[in-house]
Amino acid sequence: MTIDAQTSAFLAELRGVRGLSQHTVSAYASDLAAYADWGERNRYDLLTIDYRSLRGYLAELDAAAYERTTIARKMACLRAFYVFLTEKGLIERNPAELLQSPKLGRRLPKALDSDELQRLLGAVDESTPSGQRDSALLEFLYATGARVSEVAAVTVADIDYDSGRVRLMGKGSKERYVPLHPLALAKLRDYEAQVRPELLAHNTKATSPLPGGLFLSTRGNALSSDAIRRIVHRYGLLAGIAPTFSPHSLRHTFATDLLNEGLDLRSVQELLGHANLSTTQIYTHLSTRRLQEAYHQAHPRA
């Protein structure tokens, strides 16, 4: 097999077996294409390349002033690729086994405070169908802490109004159920009953199945992840929130608020769909209020 064929097989496994998102697969495909170009320029056989030569690629990325996060992602891609080749018996030794990514500074997520959240939710003009949709969308994001890709994939059938919860499909096609508070349920119910049929009527693709996505565009198509990001970013600007505000900011806010109100870390982990508790633990740095209250109640000299 050629390196191109092996790359294709690797990407196919990421999609079909590991169930990674299309966004992640596309990023890995781009990283491997750039790596293959580097190997061709330097006349390296990427199937027999050794660790020392592979470090030359890392040095070139560093010299080109790539962001450390970008270099770390490219290194993670190469490690996963060579593990795949080793497990399939296509190479004898894994040259990336000892490859170290650059150390990254720990970046804490930015959560909205109460005033910012109220300004955001109040920035929506609900007098129009798209405004009612956007209000329901923002409430859904804050009520569930869902990733933007999960929101884009939610269908009408995923909302269970009787039990008050939603079914989400997370990374690796892992299914989880997240409760919905009454206000979010009410907005979703009104949107689904009154607004979504109106938006769906604008879909002119008669030869294709009508979209089952919960949140629709003004043309009756399911909102993509990028479209959801643009909507949320626009309301963030209207509310006077930092330009870096995104749907992920609402995910951070969801987790931080739950921890501040006393929910245990493992429950937050389950609601967020994190595979490892260590990923959830970053939010403990943002939820200091409960810790301070417990300290003042427990410490003899507090």
TORMARGU-192180 format. One record per residue (C-alpha): x, y, z. Coordinates in steps of 0.001 Angstrom, whole numbers, plus 500000, padded with zeros to 6 digits. Layout:
TORMARGU-192180
XYZ;...
end
This chain:
TORMARGU-192180
500000500000500000;501122503570499277;501172506281501949;498078507823500306;496194504534500531;497194504076504162;496118507623504966;492736506923503374;492383503715505379;493272505561508590;490712508304507957;488084505706507086;488673503988510427;488338507310512255;484951507827510617;483533504329510593;485060502557513591;485955505274516063;482988507475515163;484905510765515211;483176513889513956;483608515051510376;485324518176511705;487996516094513462;488482513780510472;488867516774508146;491475518311510477;493447515032510547;493225514764506743;494657518277506387;497444517553508883;498439514322507111;498411516035503715;500805518698505015;503009515982506536;503081514073503234;504122517266501415;506953517768503890;508100514171503411;508071514542499617;510035517808499751;512666516245501968;512623512861500168;511623510886503244;509854507549503058;507204508134505700;506810504378506249;510438503927507275;511145507348508764;512896507286512136;512317509296515284;515235511677514653;513996512589511178;510455512965512459;511694515518514962;512860517509511950;509225517978511005;508484519279514489;511423521682514195;510149522964510853;506691523645512315;508287525514515189;510483527550512834;507403528454510784;505933530041513957;502857527839514134;500770528228517280;501747525710519948;498187524385519986;498394523748516229;501704521915516589;500264519834519438;497297518837517270;499546517855514368;501720515759516688;498636514028518099;497546513245514539;500918511690513684;500979509618516865;497511508256516114;498451507582512473;501597505607513322;499797503658516049;497262502674513378;500031501544510988;501743499582513761;498558497831514888;497773496868511285;501246495379510880;502121497819508108;505270499044509867;507496497314512404;508411500259514594;506432503320515577;508687506361514969;506247508675516773;506112506642519983;508422509007521845;507331512153520016;506577514916522530;504125517718521883;504995521263523000;503842522098526498;500690524173526525;499691526690529130;496534525725530994;493721527854529626;490655528214531782;487343528580529964;485480531890530243;482041531537531792;479393534242531698;478385535908534923;474717536350535795;474429539829534279;476066538783531005;473786535765530734;470676537866531264;471838540409528685;472451537611526197;469056535985526644;467400539398526604;469055540454523340;466713538322521236;463756539950519495;461075537274519809;458584539090517566;459855537206514504;459984533474513755;463778533499513586;463871535384516889;461682532769518565;463943530063517191;467033531863518443;465528532305521907;464788528588522097;468289527814520780;470059529930523402;467942528485526205;468681524980524916;472439525610524855;472476526947528406;470046524301529696;472054521348528349;475687522446528041;475683520600524721;478503520873522201;477558522825519094;477885519673516946;475451517896519278;472937520728518991;473161520661515197;472443516904515276;469427517073517608;466152516013515981;462539516587516945;462334512977518100;465221513512520548;463137515818522771;461057513928525342;458598516434526779;457014513883529107;460249513066530923;461731516541530392;465004515490528799;466871515396525500;468920512663523869;472359513837522732;474924512010520626;478402512957521804;481930512238520631;482481508696519463;478700508317518968;478215508053522744;474601508559523716;473519510455526828;470327511981528188;470334515476529676;467451517017531652;465749520182530414;464420522746532852;460765523926532470;461604527258530809;463696525587528116;460983522965527565;458317525659527224;460348527620524667;461112524458522705;457481523398522736;456308526794521455;459041526874518816;458283523349517611;454524523922517484;454371527429516067;457634528369514379;459310525242513070;456392524324510712;456577527833509259;460318527533508664;459921524031507258;457406525350504710;460196527408503158;462135524263502249;461852523887498476;463838520662498107;460823518561497257;462919515698495906;464801515273499216;463496514107502599;462500517058504748;465073517809507460;464490516211510836;466797518622512628;465179520484515490;466575523922514689;465941525137511143;467154528044509046;464833530596507448;465029528441504302;463816525373506137;467146523559506282;468720522125509426;471089524633511018;474723523578510671;477289523923513449;478752526970511714;475328528584511397;474695528060515118;478075529599515930;477228532675513830;473845533098515516;475287532837519017;478208535130518188;475813537790516851;473791537845520051;476983537961522059;477946541162520239;474452542614520747;474739541863524463;478130543555524711;479982540335525548;483608539727524502;484075539041520750;485445535587521603;481999534519522887;480807531264521294;478421528339521929;481237526725523918;481091529682526299;477549528637527202;478808525090527787;481387526509530198;478718528604531897;476440525588532268;479148523524533977;480382526337536199;476908527300537395;476046523688538261;479223523297540295;478637526626542024;475184525440543045;476555522254544577;476258519546541913;479008516955542279;481795516714539717;480913513236538436;477335514307537683;478644517303535746;481012514954533895;478058512800532841;475975515779531750;478837517183529663;479640513820528105;483307513901529138;485087510559528875;487557511457531635;486927513180534934;490176515119534514;488574517027531638;485724518120533882;488038519103536716;489111522242534867;485754523739535846;486551523442539529;488954526348539058;486014528475538003;483582527437540723;485094528970543834;481952530213545548;480873526851546974;484417526080548079;484693529407549901;481344528877551619;482350525377552736;485663526725554029;484017529421556134;481560526917557549;484140524242558346;487351526006559383;487539526689563134;489061530119562618;487015531152559598;
end
